Every structure is written in C-alpha cells, then in structure tokens.
Amino acid sequence: MEKRKGFLSNRIVLKGWQKLLIILGCTVIAALGAWVYCEKIATPVYVTTVRTQLHIEDIETLMTSSDPTLTTEVLDIPGGLRNEIGEVGSKGKGDYYRYISDEINEATGERLKPKELKAMINISTDPADGTNQTVLIAVKNSDPEKLRMITDAAVRQFGVIIFGAEADSGQVAVTESADESGEKLTVAYRLTDEAAAKLPSQFKGKTLNLVTPMENALADDDFCERIALTAGISAKAADIRKRVVLSTTADSAVMTLTAAWNDPESAQKLATAAGTEFANRLFGGEAQPWQAATDEPVTVSENVKEWPITAVIVTIAALIALIVSYALFSQQPLFDTMVVVFFIVFTFICVFPFYYLFINTISDNNLVAGGQINFVPKGIHLMNYDRILGKNADGTFKNQDVINALKVTLARTLLGTALMVLTSAWAGYLVTKRKMWHRSFWYRALVITMYFNAGLIPWYTNMLMLGLTGNFLAYILPGMVAPYNIILVKTYIESIPGSLEESAIIDGASTYKVFLRIILPLSVPILATIAIFGAVGNWNSFQDSLLLMSSAPNLYTLQHRLYVYLNQTTSINTEQISEQMAQNLMNTGVTTKYTIAMITIIPILLVYPIMQRYFVKGIMLGAVKG
Amino acid sequence: MEKTAGKRPVRVDQSRPEQISLWALRIIILLVVLMVFFPPFNPGRISSKISGNLTLLTSATSFSTITTKLSAYMVENSRRFALRAGDLQQSMLGCLMILGGTLAAGAGACISLGNRKMRRIGAWFPIAGAALILGGLAVNRVAYGNIVDFIHSMGEEFAADHLADIDPQWPQFAYSAWTAGGILMLAVSMAVLYFSYSRKCADPKPAMDEKYRLFIMFLPVLILSFIFAYLPIYGWRYAFYDAKAGDELTKDIFVGFDNFTMLVNDPGFSSKILQVLRNTLIMSGLGIATSWLPIAFAILLAEVRSTKFQRTVQTLTTIPNFLSWVLVYAVALSIFAADGLINNLQSMLTASGFVRTDYLASADGVWIKMLLWGTWKGLGWSAIIYVAGIAGIDQQLYEAAKVDGANRFRCIWHITVPGLIPTYMVMLLMSIAGILSNGMEQYLVFSNPYNGDYIQVLDLYVYNLGIGNNQLSVSTVIGILKSLIAVVLLFGANGISKAVRGESII
C-alpha cells in the first residue's frame, strides 16, 4: 500500500516520538483544563436528597369530587361481581354460589351449601395484568375430584354472570395452575380487549389517579412559590420545580415526595412543605390531619456533589481536541482517523458493559445501590460471589439453585459436546464411504432435517411422548445429531488423501481402527471448531430448559436460572415500595442478578482467547462448503 | 458361492423364498420397532389415568410419568389406597420385556444382512425377541388382573366407589397389534431359520458385506435423527383436534380443518395474527435492510493499517456473539434499567431527586431497539466472514487499478465490493428464506407488559399461545403453516439463486 498523505505531510515531517509527545501533550492539557474548571472555577454544588411519603386518608372526598383529573375509570370485575351476587343466601338474581351448587347437584347429586362454596372460592383481580382484565378464580378443596368439579362449575358460572351466556373462546383465555399440594387450583380468566370493552358499567369502577393533578401542580408557579414560603426558604419557582419531585403509582393513595437542597434541614422542610401544599391543593383549602398526612422525611443521600453540565461539555471538547490533534500530527488522512475512532468507540461499546457488570459485583453493595459505581470500583470485596457460590457453616451451599444450574450446565457442556463431536465425526466419516448401502439417500434424509422444522409445539409434544421432560437426557440426546457439523466433517475428511486410508485397510485395519487411528487425529482442526461452537451452544442453552424442565427446577440450565433471577424484582419506575424494602431489594436484588450474570459470562471470557484461533478457521472451512 | 464377475456380486446363494422371507422379516421388525414410538400402540396403558400420549418407551422406563395421576391412590395408609405400587411395577416390567424383545428383534434384523453363517446365528434373535415380547405382554396382563383383583378384594362397596378412581382399562388395540406382531415375527423368523439351514454353508466365519456393515454402523445416527427430527411431524395431528396439554386425542374432540378456518374467520385471532406477522416482517425486514453493515465494517477494518489493531478489534467485537440472549438482557438491565448506568449518569448530572425511568419498560421504538441489540450482538461476528473474503481477493487487481489511477475509494467500490457480493447474495437469500423465523429467545427475554403488542413475533406468539395459554391445537396450526411457508420460501430463494448465480444455496 502506498503511503497516504495527511494534512501536514508536505509541510512538517515529524518523527514518531515527536508525534507521540504532541498527542500526549494535548491530552494532558485538555484533562488538566477540565479538572481545573470543575474543581476550582465552577462553583461546586453539594446537594442532600430527602424522601418522604404523603398518605391520602380521605379518599371518598376525592373520588366523589367533580374534578375529572382525579380519577380514572378502571375495570373492577370482582367488585361488580360482589354487587351482582349480593349476600349469600338471599334470593334474587345472580346468586353465584347457588348456581354453582345447582350445577354440581345436577352432575353428581351432591348438595354443597352456597356458604361452604363461598368459603372455598376466592375471586380477585390479577395484579400482574395492569389492565385488570384478568381475574383469578382460586378454589381450595382437599378432594381432587371435588376440586375439579367445583373449579369447572365456578368458571362456567362466572362466564354466565359476566356475559349472560356461555363465554366463547374468542372472548376469554383461560389458564389453569395448581399449587404443589394438589389441593388448590387457580384459574386465570382473561378477557380479551373487546370483551372487556363490552362489559356492563357495573363492572367498571373508578380509581384514584393523582398523576395528572401532580403534574399540573408542579407546572403551576404559584404552587411552587407557596412550597418555598411554607418551608421558609427563599427560592424561585423554577428552582423549586427543579428540586422537588412528586411521584405516585396509578391507583395508590400514597405518594412519594423527593426534595433536594444544599443543606439537610432545608431539604427536609422542603419535602414536608411539598406534601402539605399538595394535600391542601387536593382538598381545595386547608387539608385536615385526618384527610392527608406526611411522614417524617428520610435522608436518601447527603452532601453529594453535583456535576455541572459544563464539566461534561469540557470533557467532550477535550476528547475532540485529542482526535483532531491525532489527525493533524499523525500524517494520516482525516478519514483514517475517523475510522480508527469509530472502531475504538464500537469496541468500547462491545466491551464496556462487561466491565461495568464486573465492577458492580465487586464493589460495596451500598454504593452500587446508590448508583455510585460507574467507572471505577470502590470498596472492593468478593462477598457477592461468596453469597452465590459459597457454603454455609454446616456445609450446604448458600444458593443451591445456582449451584445446581452450574452443575447441570457444566455436565451438559462437557458430556453433550463430547458426544456430539464423536457422533458428528463418526457419521461424517461413514458418509464419505461410497460403498454404503444407498449412501446418498440416507445422507440426503439426514441433511433435509436442517431445512425443515416441524415446529416448536410438535417438538415439545414429541419430547412429552418420549418421556424426556424433566430428564437430563433431553439435553444430550437431541443434540447429538447435528447435520451441519456432519457436513463440515464430511467435507474435511474428503480433503484428506485417500491413500492414507487405503494403505491402512490393506494392512488389515477394521473400519473402527481406521477411524480411531487415522481419521480422528487428522480431523482435529475441524473437530476442535465444532467442539467449540457446540460447547458455547450448550453453555448458552436456554430454550430447551424453559420448555422441558418446568417440572424439575433442579435441572434448569444456568441461563434459565439467570432468567428467573432477572425477572424477579424488576425496577419499573412507578413501583411503590417502602424505603426499607427498597434498600433490601437493592442490596440483594441487583447485585445478585449481576453476580449470577458474571458467573455465566466469566467462563466464556476465560476460554475465549483459546477459542479465537479456531473461529476464523471454522468460518473458512464452513465457507468452502456454503 | 457369490459370483464376482461384474460390479455387483450376484447373490445366487439365496433362494427366492429365502429372499422373500428375509425381507418380510425385516419389514415386520421395522413395523414392530415403529410401534414403540407411537402412543396408540402402548400396551402399558392399563388405566385411563395413565396419559394417552405416552409411548411404550416411556411406559417401560419412567415410573414417575406413569404414576402422575395415580400416585394419590398408592399411598398405603390413606383412605384412598386402592393400588399397590408393586402391581404397576410389574406392568412396567412387562413393558420393559417388550422393549427388550424389540431391541433383540432389531439386532436380529441388522444381523440378517450378513452372510449365511451370520444369518444362522442371527435368526435366533428375532425368535428370542418375539418370545420376550409375548412374555412381556403376558406379564402385563397378569399385572392388570392383579390390579383389578386388588380393588375387588377390598370389598364390593369399596370397589364400586373407587373403581372410577383407578379406572383400569384394557388396551385392546395395542395388545392385538403387539400379539400379532410377535406371532408374525416368530413365524417368519422360524422360516428364515429354516431357510438359512436349507443350503450348505461354505462361509468360514460370520461376515457381512461391507455396504451393509457401513449402513448398520450408520444406523444409530439415522435412528436418532428420525426420533428427534422426523417424529415430531406426528405432532401435527394436534392441529386437527381441539386439545389442551394432557388431553387425550379422542374422536370427541376431532375437528378436522376447523382450526385452520378459524384462524381466518375469527376476527380476534386473525387480527392478532396480522399484528404478529407485522411485527415479524418488520423486524426481519429491518435486519435485511441493514445486512450490508457487516460488509462496511469489514471493509473499514481492512483499511486500517495496523494488523494488531485489526486483530484486537475482531477479537473484542465478537465477544457479544457468544452470549445468550438472556445475558444480553442482563447487560441491557444493567445499563438501561431504572437502577442502571444511564440513570446513574443522568442523576449525577441533573438535579438530585431526579426520577429514574426504566427505558426497557416502554413500547416506543421497540423494533429499532431490537435491531440495535441484534446489531451489537452480531456485527463483529458477521464481519469475520467478509474479512476472510477480503483477504481472499487477488492483490493484483488492486495493483492494476492503482496503475490506472484509481484512488482508495474507487478501489473499494470496484474491486472489494464486487468480490464480496457473491457471499453477500447467499447470506441475503438465506435471510429472505428465513424471514418468518426470527427465533424466540431474543423477543422472549425483552418482552414485558408494556411492549407486548410490538415485540411478539411469530415464534414467540406460537410459544405464548401453546405453552403459556395452553392452546396446543391453534399454535400447532400456526406452526404447520409457518413450516410450510418457510420451505416454500427456501426453495424459492434457491431457485432464484440458481437462476441468478447458477449455483444453489442448499
């Protein structure tokens, strides 16, 4: 390649060390400038953040208020049902339990009293469905036959009450789950959006929704100034708006107020004042103590230094100066420099998340919960790993779930990959023998399975039929025959000179001996490649564990176990949790998730350099065929 | 003696009847072996409480699967005790014997491909197998009798009340099939034995033609492939019934093609499927639209002068490819969740008391986000193929172009890109053939109540419908249609490839 011409190439010729010096010099100057600005010139702001809660006690006044922004309409099927059913034992329309009793009586002749049925059946809205369209019908009975009957009747009669006739499959989706003792069945009865929209109004209720009033309040300058006045702080409305945050869940009567100010006392006064003023605003005047009350404020973070946005701008400017200086003085065209910068950025994006995960698992958990660990680890410890992988004083593992998953995945990776490689090698070798009876037919029968997939559900029912659910063999047996790998091995073996085989056969070696002594050793490169891809595939396996192992949680793979942990406590922004619970969750939830994720990633990262060699080779070999 | 004139040795040493009986035996044994895998032929189903979807294979090997619904009645002290574990175990033993007999018969079928000496030995295997099968059937029958007797031995009133609990049921069809199979096998293998002794045997030792020997060595692989790749097609029968998991597929719930027409006629379903198809096609389409990115990545990487830099970039950017999507989701959580990196940085910069937002819990730009995650994960890896391709382009082309005065970009456009186009075409065609198969894992881990309508692709929908909502029939129907369309697309793409490039891609 010719030497490319840079901006300065004709004017100044610099030696290598001179270029390096200039670049270093620019970097140091820019960094120094940024530091000086942040530390000395810009006024540092130290902020204390305080959190408190406002409890609305007098909900009725708000619910019956004429202000439409205070309430939203929401589905309340159990509530509507209660109105429909009336008191148990009263004669009238829609006595739900009586209908169930009648139905069971018709079917079996047994007479169960409506009062008894009411004790066994519990109807509630499923909290997991935010739209309230799913109702949970839970039935308890120790006799499995009766349990089945009562549940079926309860679901049927429920449909009759809601829809006036049998609900058809387009309107509802019914899922059933039993608990371990076999004495309780819960049916999730989910209405489609259409069916829910058509429900009569008695099933719709109103719920308190303070989101809009809260947004309106903060947008009001008057309101903000009044907060400052009540707190005894002199500040403008815009400052208050910047420093006070109100948040709530959509249907709860508890609001979280967060306030920040330069010193702790002012912050606390501000938080309490915000609560008082908002309550006053809601109740149109002075709110009485029995209508709403504000808790004692709790300090979230004290004297945290706030970074002005200008610091970020200066840092970015320094980076750009660095890039431009590199371009000017390295005698490379700007395009080349941009390309290098692009690759550095992209590689950084690829690698940084793992670094971030890692430092969050080895740093002090409280700092992690406070969101302080972003680039540098602080308070290094290995307690998190010990909590997941370590043993208790009595010798049992602290986290048996993860240890089981680790064992299963390790066993699967070693055993499954070994068997897969052996099978692929053996099959690949046999397929090269032209003498095999109808060789091309059987080969095609094998290869066609790569292109045609019977489907997920048929595969699942097949596994059920074979009895492989909840069975470790389900991880090994299906993976043994991998047509793509067999093709790779076949292509590779065909490139081995046939004379080697022939001379061995003339010497009287059997097929097995030829395979073991000659073919296997020569095929190590391709076998290593498929072994690595197979091992990574086994280590990362998630779908088969998800589908097949619901009855055997101790056979979950590591990825599946990680998935279970990741979904346990997700932090959706409007979740309402108490301060203490939040701290607990953060201390155990987030770091646990990160630690388990790290445990899953670290083996791959460790083996990675060794694997690297075989990748490109593998791609080349695969590309030759495909 | 086998004549060696000509290419194929002519088997004159087998008389016509012998040939016929050998092939008849092999076919019978094949059918008997197949019976092991299909539920209607399960003689171990001696109670209606044993799932009708179990095969003989499971009945012979997995006691826990047999007793899922019966275990409540096997507890000795409880008032519901109506079934002794020993009886069921005896039944299982019978099934095991049948299975063992089938294996012996299978071995016999393989051995029958050898020379006369081998066939003389091998003919005993199916005989022994048939004996085991018939014996196993008898043991199972005895076990059944024991179970019925036991219930009756507890008193007539008890029996009347609790017979329905256990509901013993004689699997007549399966029994007839296995008895017929066993007897036929016995008869024909006796004939084979007779024929194998009917001529003189000049073979010094048992041996087999190489072509059959190789086939038998290959047979286990074929069997595994059959069990896990072809047998699932039997699961398509669910599409013609109205079934949930654990249901027996009886005539009552046979609906024929109703499920298929329901997909089109029922407004609820058809609108949902259209929505799911929209999601699938858009996300596949976005992937195809950005499929040139790996080429650009590879070309740019090749332009960097330092090979060390190239190697490092390649190594590091391929790391995300080796993570599972669950790990990618963990990474996404660590960065974008309410307690993640982005929120941390934002709260450091803006007013304290900043409300943290969970960027993952939204429906905005789901498709773009999925595309970006897919790119992050796959770009480095896909580029490797093209990097290898660029290294394979003849350097003389570049030198000739330089002589003609081409600058760097013209070189790239006129030499490098055309050199990579063949590989790219293959990738593109394969992507188009797989346009409906987005995979499930990526979309499962990222789905949450907020983005469900946008993220649910066809594979995920089939999973949610079939496993989550327990609607096996409808999800099987959708799966069938998807498989068929995928095959059509594949052959279409292959045809295009043949027409345009002259080569096929499969």
Interface residues (C-beta under 8 A of the other chain):
Chain A: M1 E2 R4 V47 T48 T49 A128 D129 G130 P144 G170 Q171 A173 T175 E176 G182 T192 E194 K242 R243 V244 V245 S247 T258 A259 A260 S301 V304 E306 W307 I309 V312 D336 V339 V340 F342 F343 F346 T347 I349 C350 V351 P353 F354 Y356 L357 N360 A369 G371 Q372 N374 T423 W426 A427 L430 V431 K433 K435 M436 W437 H438 R439 W442 A445 L446 T449 Y451 F452 N453 A454 G455 L456 I457 P458 W459 Y460 T461 N462 L464 M465 L466 G467 N471 L477 P478 M480 V481 P483 I486 T511 V536 N540 S541 F542 Q543 L546 L547 Q559 H560 L562 Y563 L566 T570 S571 I572 N573 M586 V590 K593 Y594 A597 T600 I601 I604 L605 Y608 P609 Q612 F615 V616 I619 M620 A623 G626
Chain B: F37 P39 N53 L54 T55 L57 T58 T61 S62 T65 A72 E210 K211 Y212 R213 L214 F215 M217 F218 V221 L222 L224 S225 I227 F228 A229 Y230 L231 P232 I233 Y234 G235 W236 Y238 A245 D266 P267 G268 F269 L300 L301 E303 V304 R305 F309 T312 V313 T315 L316 T317 T318 I319 P320 F322 L323 S324 W325 V326 L327 Y329 A330 V331 L333 S334 I335 A337 A338 D339 L341 N343 N344 L345 S347 M348 L349 A351 S352 G353 F354 V355 R356 T357 D358 A361 W376 L379 G380 I384 I385 A388 G389 K402 R408 T423 V426 S437 M440 E441 L444 V445 N448 P449 D459 V462 Y463 G466 I467 G468 N469 N470 Q471 L472 S475 T476 G479 I480 K482 S483 A486 V487 L490 I505 I506
